Amino acid sequence: MGTLTIVLRHPPYVAGSPVGEALRLAGAALAEDLRVRLHLLDAAVELARRGHRVPEGAQDLEALLEELMACGLEVQACGLALDALGLDEAELIPGVARGSMRALVAWLRESDQVLSF
């Protein structure tokens, strides 16, 4: 089984944001028995916040993230970005870990493939 790490920097629910595509790719990779890890940087940490307000006609990315996590997706959110947005761990979707650049580097070392969105 190979390992795919996806680094996501874009916020959810913004026109042109690749968040939905990144999550669908993660789901496809999980379905192919890859180990998939998602590291949220910068504005992407908003994806980890519980209680999304889904714009009319948009996909519920929180529900999709939770579904993927139930299928084995590992998720960590950059601690510096969380602090910048004033988010604490109690506000995060259960199972999302507080990450760091050191943690990301460890994931990258163990990865067979790395993609950035």
Backbone torsions as a table, in degrees:
resi	resn	phi	psi	omega
1	MET	NA	127.7	177.7
2	GLY	-88.4	168.3	-179.7
3	THR	-121.9	129.4	177.2
4	LEU	-114.5	127.9	173.3
5	THR	-111.7	128.6	176.9
6	ILE	-111.7	126.3	176.5
7	VAL	-105.6	122.5	-175.0
8	LEU	-118.6	129.8	-177.5
9	ARG	-118.6	-11.7	-173.7
10	HIS	-91.7	148.6	178.4
11	PRO	-76.5	154.4	174.8
12	PRO	-75.8	159.1	172.0
13	TYR	61.7	30.3	174.8
14	VAL	-116.4	136.7	-178.9
15	ALA	-52.9	131.5	178.1
16	GLY	82.8	-1.2	-179.9
17	SER	-70.8	136.7	-179.3
18	PRO	-88.3	13.8	-175.5
19	VAL	-58.7	-46.9	-179.8
20	GLY	-60.3	-42.9	179.2
21	GLU	-64.8	-40.8	179.0
22	ALA	-62.2	-41.6	179.5
23	LEU	-69.5	-38.7	177.4
24	ARG	-65.4	-37.9	175.5
25	LEU	-62.9	-42.5	177.4
26	ALA	-58.8	-42.8	178.7
27	GLY	-63.2	-42.4	178.7
28	ALA	-64.2	-40.1	179.3
29	ALA	-66.8	-39.7	176.1
30	LEU	-62.1	-39.5	179.5
31	ALA	-65.7	-24.1	177.7
32	GLU	-94.2	16.9	176.8
33	ASP	65.8	28.0	171.5
34	LEU	-86.2	149.6	169.6
35	ARG	-82.0	126.6	-175.2
36	VAL	-123.4	132.7	179.0
37	ARG	-125.5	139.6	-179.2
38	LEU	-123.2	119.5	177.3
39	HIS	-109.3	124.0	-177.7
40	LEU	-98.9	122.2	177.3
41	LEU	-115.2	163.3	172.1
42	ASP	47.2	-131.7	-175.9
43	ALA	-68.2	-15.4	179.7
44	ALA	-66.4	-18.9	179.0
45	VAL	-62.4	-19.5	175.6
46	GLU	-57.7	-28.8	178.6
47	LEU	-61.8	-28.6	-177.1
48	ALA	-81.2	-10.9	-178.4
49	ARG	-74.1	135.0	175.2
50	ARG	-72.7	152.2	172.3
51	GLY	79.2	42.0	178.1
52	HIS	-56.5	145.5	168.8
53	ARG	-100.0	104.2	-175.1
54	VAL	-81.9	120.9	177.6
55	PRO	-61.0	149.6	179.6
56	GLU	-55.5	130.6	178.4
57	GLY	84.3	-4.9	-179.6
58	ALA	-91.8	156.2	176.0
59	GLN	-73.3	142.4	177.5
60	ASP	-78.4	95.4	-175.9
61	LEU	-71.0	-28.8	176.5
62	GLU	-63.5	-47.3	179.1
63	ALA	-62.9	-41.1	178.7
64	LEU	-64.2	-43.9	178.5
65	LEU	-60.7	-44.9	179.3
66	GLU	-62.5	-40.5	178.1
67	GLU	-62.2	-44.4	179.5
68	LEU	-66.2	-37.6	177.2
69	MET	-64.2	-36.7	176.6
70	ALA	-65.0	-23.4	178.8
71	CYS	-93.2	3.2	175.1
72	GLY	115.3	-2.1	177.9
73	LEU	-64.0	129.2	175.4
74	GLU	-97.7	134.9	-176.5
75	VAL	-132.3	133.2	170.3
76	GLN	-133.1	146.0	-179.5
77	ALA	-115.7	134.3	-178.7
78	CYS	-55.6	123.3	-179.1
79	GLY	-62.4	-38.3	179.3
80	LEU	-63.9	-42.1	178.4
81	ALA	-67.8	-38.7	176.5
82	LEU	-60.6	-45.3	179.7
83	ASP	-62.9	-40.6	-179.3
84	ALA	-62.3	-32.9	179.0
85	LEU	-90.9	-3.0	179.9
86	GLY	72.9	24.5	179.5
87	LEU	-92.3	131.6	172.5
88	ASP	-107.6	169.4	-172.7
89	GLU	-62.1	-25.7	179.0
90	ALA	-67.7	-20.5	-179.4
91	GLU	-90.3	-4.5	-175.9
92	LEU	-88.2	154.4	173.1
93	ILE	-57.7	130.9	179.7
94	PRO	-54.0	133.0	179.9
95	GLY	101.6	-16.5	175.7
96	VAL	-79.4	126.4	-178.5
97	ALA	-95.9	149.0	171.9
98	ARG	-74.1	124.6	-176.7
99	GLY	-109.5	-176.4	178.9
100	SER	-155.4	170.1	176.7
101	MET	-65.0	-35.0	177.5
102	ARG	-63.2	-42.7	178.0
103	ALA	-65.2	-39.9	177.8
104	LEU	-63.0	-43.3	178.9
105	VAL	-60.5	-40.3	177.7
106	ALA	-61.1	-43.4	177.5
107	TRP	-62.7	-43.3	-178.9
108	LEU	-61.6	-39.9	178.2
109	ARG	-61.2	-34.3	-177.2
110	GLU	-88.5	-3.7	-174.0
111	SER	-88.7	144.6	172.1
112	ASP	-87.1	-30.2	-179.1
113	GLN	-141.4	143.2	177.9
114	VAL	-131.6	132.4	175.9
115	LEU	-126.8	145.2	178.1
116	SER	-124.9	134.4	178.0
117	PHE	-123.0	NA	NA
